[in-house]
Amino acid sequence: MSVEVRPARVNTMAPEGKDHLLRVVRRERQTFYDLIDGTNDETWKTPTACTEWEIRDQVGHLVDVTEGYLERFALARAGKPFPDPRGVTGMAEMLDDAAKRFRSSPRTEVIARLKASSAKLFELFDGLTPEQWTGELVPHVYMGPLPAFFYPIWQLVDYSLHSWDIRAGLGETQPLSDDAANTLIPIMFIVLQNTVDAEQAKGFDTTWGVRVSGDQGGSWKLQLKDGKLTYEEASVAGCPVVFNFDPNDWALTVYQRFPGGTAIGDRELAYRIRRLFFKI
């Protein structure tokens, strides 16, 4: 009798997952660097799969958030006050404005600026102690105070998804890397929790299931009640509709690059659930 042995799931929110997360983010960052280093002044303006953004805007966005993270860590460690978080409802529009303000800067200058600020940020990540990884709270511009580990997680989101965006714009669509897609599985539920559209959720209380395939996957039961989304890893038996994804389609669907996965069960409910979230 043979027994299937599944690899242990890596918890990047725990100190034990730090090395894995930073290793994966570094690989995704290098992929992004290779893509932008291969541009010239003409291809720099190539449209991407991220609505309204050209390659130069993807780089501008990474400069904006990277420098913003450095500033936030510095202010937090100096004990200085922060403005109230801006909230995620208008996040997409504000990020768009911030990314496009670099359009007037030369291509080589923006790329060099990203690499310089990123080197500083990753030096900061490397230096985080186990206690700081989970216990140091740094106020995010849009989401408010977050534990330090969230910042390399958001960097993984940015470098992996925006590399996908650039490749898609160049006609070279391919899945996210296995390591990136698998590592992102749990964070996608947090993204969903924070992007529920209040208007779409009015008077809409329901439950549904999500299955994600692969060694790092599983099944989760989600519940929407009074406009709030909760989730737990559990059996999805009895759910009126269950969405089945591979890790790549799960991440790209949550970030609304396309409506991936397959829905089994109540088709009308599935249709409504897919339109329950706003884009960031």
N, C-alpha and C positions, 0 to 999 in steps of 0.2 A: 504494500500500500504506500503510495507516494503522497506527500503533504506539500502543498504549495506554500512557499515562504515568500511573503511580501516584504519589500524593503520598509524599514521604519519610516514613518512620515517625519519630515523635518519641520520643526516648529521654529520659524524665523523670528517669532516674537519673544522667544526665550534666548538667554545668552548662549546656550548650546548651539543655536542655529546661526549665530553671527558669522562664523567663518564661511559656512555654506552660502549664505545670502550675499556676502561681499564678493565671494568668488564668482557667483553667477552675475551679479551686477557689473563687475569689471569686464566679464566677457561680453555682455550686452553693450556696454559702453564702447568697447573696442570695435564691435560690429558697426555701431553708429558712427564712430570716428572714421572707419574705413569707407563708409558710404559718403560722408561729407568731404573727406579728403579727396575723393574721386570726382568731385564736381569742378566745373569751371564757371566763369562768370555768366555763361548762358544757362547751363543746367542748374545752377544755383536757384533759378526762378521756376524750376519744374513743379507743377502742381502735385500734391500728394493726396493720399486717401483720407487725410484729416481735413474736413471741410474748411475751405477758405485759406488753407495754409500751403505755401510753397516750401521747398526744402529750406530756404533761408529762414522761414518763420519757425520751422521745427528747431533749428539751431538757436534762434532768438529766444524761443520758449525755454530751452535748456539753460541758456545763460541767465534768464530771468529767475527761474526757480532755484538754480544752483547758488547764485549770489544771494538770493533771498534766504535760503537755508543758512548760509554762513552768517548773514546778518542776524538772523533770529537766534542762533546758538550763541553768538557773541552778546546780544542783549540779555538773553536769559542768564548767562553766566556772570554778567555784570550786575544782575539784580535790578535791571532797569524796567520801567513800566512798558506795557504794550498797548496798542490800540485794540479795541474790540475786534474779534474776528469778523470778516466781511460776510461769511456764510457762503454756502456752496451754490445757492440758487442762481446767482449771477456770475458764478466763477468762470464759466466758459467765455463770456463776453470780456471779462476783465483780463483773463489770460491771453485772449486774442489781441487785445490792445497792447498788452505788455510785450508780446512776441513781435508784433509788427513795428515797434518803435526802433528796432535794429535794422530795418530795411535800408536806411540811408548810410549804414556803415559798410565799409569794404568787406568782402567775403573773408579774406584771410585774417582780417582783424577780429571779426566775430568768432571765427573758429579758434583763433589763438586765445581769445578771452574766455571761451568756454573751457578749453583745456587747462588753462591756468587756474581758474576758479574751481574746476572739478578736482584737480590735484589737491588743492587745499581742503576741499570737503571730504575727500576720501581719506586724507591724513587724519582728519577729525574723527571719521567713522572708525578707522583702525584703532584709534586711541581710546575708544569708549570701553570702560570697564564693565564687567557683568552687572554691577549695581547701576551704572549709568544707562546701560542698554534698556533696562526696563523702568528705572526709577527717575531718570532725569526728564523733566517735563519741559518741552520747548513749544511755545505758542505758534501754531501754524497760521499763516495769513488768513486762510479761509475757514479752517476747522477748529481753531482754538488750540488749547494745550494738548499735546500728544507726546507719548513716550518717545525717547530718542530713536528706538528701532524703526519707527514708522518712516523716518526720513530716507534711509537706504531702500526701504520697500517702495516708496514713491519714486525713487530714482530708477528702480527696476521697472516699474510701470512705464515711466517715460522713455527709457532707453530701448526697451523691448518693443513697445507698441509703436513708437515713432520711427524706429527702424523698419518695422512692418509697413508703416504708412509711406515711407520714402520708397521702399522697394516696390510697393504696389503702384505708386505714381510713375515709376520707371518701367512698369510692365513686368516686374520680376516677382510677382506674388508668390510667397512661400510661407509655410506656417511659422509661428514663433518657435524658438528652440525648445526642445523638450524640457531642459532645466528651467528655463524662464516660465514656460506655461505651467509646469507642475508647481513651481514655487509660488506662483500667483494665485493658485486655486483658492486658498482661504481668504485672501484679501478681497476677492471679488464680492464676497458677502457683505463686507464692510462698505464697499463702494455702493452696493445696492441699498443698504440701510440709509445712506446719506443722500441718495438721489431720488427718493420717492417724490413724485409730483403731487403736490397737495390737492390740486384740482382733480386729477385723475383718481386719487384715492378717496375722495369724498363719498361716504356711504358705501364703500367697497371693502367689506371684510371677507377674507377668504384664506385658504391654505393651498399650498401646492408643494410638489416635490422637485428636487434637483438631483440628478445622478451625474457624476463626473467619472469617466473611465480612467484606467491607468493605475499604476502603483501608488500614486499619491492621492488618488481620487476617493470617492465614497458616495454616500447618499445623505441628503439634508432635507429637513422639513422646514418650510418657510410659512410664516403666518403674518398677514396684514390685518391689523385691528386698530381702529381709530386713527388711521393715517400713519401708524408706526409699524415698521417691519422688524420681526424677530426671526431667528433661525436656530436650529440645533441639528447636530449630526444624529440622524435617527432613521428608522425604517420609513419608507415612503408609501408603504402599503396603505390603501384606503384614501390616499390623496385624490382629489377629483381630476387632477392633471399632473403629469410628471414630465419634466424636461430632461432629455438625455443629451449630454455633451461629451466631447473629448476635451482635454485641457486647453487646447488652442482655441477651439470655438467658444468655450466658456468665457475666457478672457476677452476675446474680440467681440462677443455678443454683449457682455456687460458694458463694455466701452462703446457699444453701438456702431461698430464698424460694419457689421452685417447681422441679420437675425439667424444665427446658427442653431445647431441642435435640432432634435426632433421632439415633438410633444405627443404624448400618449394620454388620451382621455378627452375631457371636455374641450372641444375645439374653440368654442366661443370664449370660454374662460381663458384659454391659452392666448388667444388674440388680445384680450384685454390686459392680461398680465404683461405681455410684451410691450405694451404702450403705457405702462405704469410709471416709467422712470424718465427723468430728464437727463440730457447729455451734458457731460463736463469735459 
